[in-house]
Amino acid sequence: MKKKLKLLAFDFGASSGRAMLGTFDGEKISLEEIHRFSNDPVNVGGSLYWDVLRLFYEIKQGILKCINNDHKDIAAIGIDTWGVDFGLLDEKGNLLGNPYHYRDTRTEGMMEEAFKIVPKKEIFRQTGIQFIWFNTLYQLLSMKVNNMPILEKAKTLLLMPDLFNYFLTGVKSTEFTNATTTQLFDPVKGTWARELMEKMSIPQNIFTNIVHPGTVIGKLSPEICSELGIDPIPVISVASHDTGSAVASVPVVDEENYAYISCGTWSLMGVESNQPIINEKSLALNYTNEGGVNNTIRFLKNIMGLWLVQESKRQWEREGEKMSFADLEQMARKTKPLVSFIDPDHHSFAAPGNMPKKIREFCNNTNQPVPESKGEIIRCIIQSLALKYRYTVDGLEDILGKKLNVIHMVGGGIKDKMLCQFTANATAREVVAGPIEATSIGNIVVQAIALKEIGSLQQARQIIKDSFPTTVYQPEQTEEWNEAYTRFKKIIEHK
């Protein structure tokens, strides 16, 4: 019997991080959660930061727990987080302050400032990235505009998974999928967009060399090995942007005309492309070209996802009412369908706060019935997300000039069965949901490919298909949803 391959994946999500052990026996992959920890941003003096040193402590705890749980034979470690956020190092390699969290307000108005320097159309031509207020470009521009001395002292910029890799190995590099999220990378040339950096007066020397998913960047440093009492373990630069890892786990083998949704706090909906799609339509509809495994492009749209539900739940808990997500879904199922809608991507929903109040205000301002109960609020969110997916897939088909027949949904959000069914209803397409632990699985298979234990991404996807269950949802009540979609479009296009 072939020796089992054990791979440790660290996945940092919006509210928690976890260490997931993947075991590959040559045919199937199994997963085990080794360590889970909170990943809450810290508000200090009105600014929002990553709690980066505590999180690095948790990474070390995850490694230790794995070793102490009789998994001393870990073959490799890989780390993924969301994109755009970064840490700055001085000339000695020391961290210059806590990295900012992308939901910090310092980027407000920075897109407009950027367009004064370089026109919007030119930024898109050079980067192919959709315009979102928190992109790395606007975070750095904010530091320039506000004359923050930390930027002048910086000698290296590392995106968050690369920063954690550096803490583990001492190696400074930038992984491709995460680099593409910055709006400072040229996907056509495959290099940093240095012309744009120069025009924006962003220091070019702080950016490192770019490595691709599946690069073994180093081993745990002697200091880490001594502290933890372990042997050196290889650290692999996986598809370190969490969506890049999630898309790598979509269990498609022979299909071509499909869209995917990586479903969680954010919903990332798109297709895989061999080339960036940078044209008038993709600019007008604000789609994005982000890197994927095998040098592919994830042509997609960022949609505000289950953040809306999470923030609503947090608000009700602040008011002293405890309930599970399953409880909220049951409340929603008991309410009248297709009454009121929101645009999930409306700017008012971006920041933390009283989400139920914001939703009521949006419905009132758009002359709709105002949802009052918890169930009505949740149904409003879920059906609006499903209709936004329909709007997005329509845009994809318009740009691509072809029909997308199936939607693959992956990630923790698919535990919400109502969202999956509503997506099938709203889009009038078959929805295949699974796997749930998409990001960790994608992280693990790229490690296995790097170690030559799996031959290709196509083979990895077949293994994923054989290893993890999926659920198929067929469209229902399509006439009612088509009528609702007509109303929904009027609301979001004339907001």
Sequence and secondary structure as in RCSB ss.txt:
>XXXX:A:sequence
MKKKLKLLAFDFGASSGRAMLGTFDGEKISLEEIHRFSNDPVNVGGSLYWDVLRLFYEIKQGILKCINNDHKDIA
AIGIDTWGVDFGLLDEKGNLLGNPYHYRDTRTEGMMEEAFKIVPKKEIFRQTGIQFIWFNTLYQLLSMKVNNMPI
LEKAKTLLLMPDLFNYFLTGVKSTEFTNATTTQLFDPVKGTWARELMEKMSIPQNIFTNIVHPGTVIGKLSPEIC
SELGIDPIPVISVASHDTGSAVASVPVVDEENYAYISCGTWSLMGVESNQPIINEKSLALNYTNEGGVNNTIRFL
KNIMGLWLVQESKRQWEREGEKMSFADLEQMARKTKPLVSFIDPDHHSFAAPGNMPKKIREFCNNTNQPVPESKG
EIIRCIIQSLALKYRYTVDGLEDILGKKLNVIHMVGGGIKDKMLCQFTANATAREVVAGPIEATSIGNIVVQAIA
LKEIGSLQQARQIIKDSFPTTVYQPEQTEEWNEAYTRFKKIIEHK
>XXXX:A:secstr
    EEEEEEEE SSEEEEEEEEE SS EEEEEEEEEE   EEETTEEE  HHHHHHHHHHHHHHHHHTT TTEE
EEEEEB SS EEEE TTS B S  B TTSGGGTTHHHHHHHHS HHHHHHHH     TTSHHHHHHHHHHTT HH
HHH SEEEEHHHHHHHHHHS   EEHHHHGGGS EETTTTEE HHHHHHTT  GGGB  EE TTEEEEE  HHHH
HHHT    EEEE   BHHHHHHHT   SS  SEEEEEESSEEEEEEEESS   SHHHHHTT EEEE GGG EEEE
EEEE THHHHHHHHHHHHTT    HHHHHHHHHTS SSS    TT GGGSSSS HHHHHHHHHHHTT     SHH
HHHHHHHHHHHHHHHHHHHHHHHHHTS   EEEEESGGGG HHHHHHHHHHHTSEEEE  TTHHHHHHHHHHHHH
TTSS  HHHHHHHHHHHS  EEE    HHHHHHHHHHHHHHHHT 
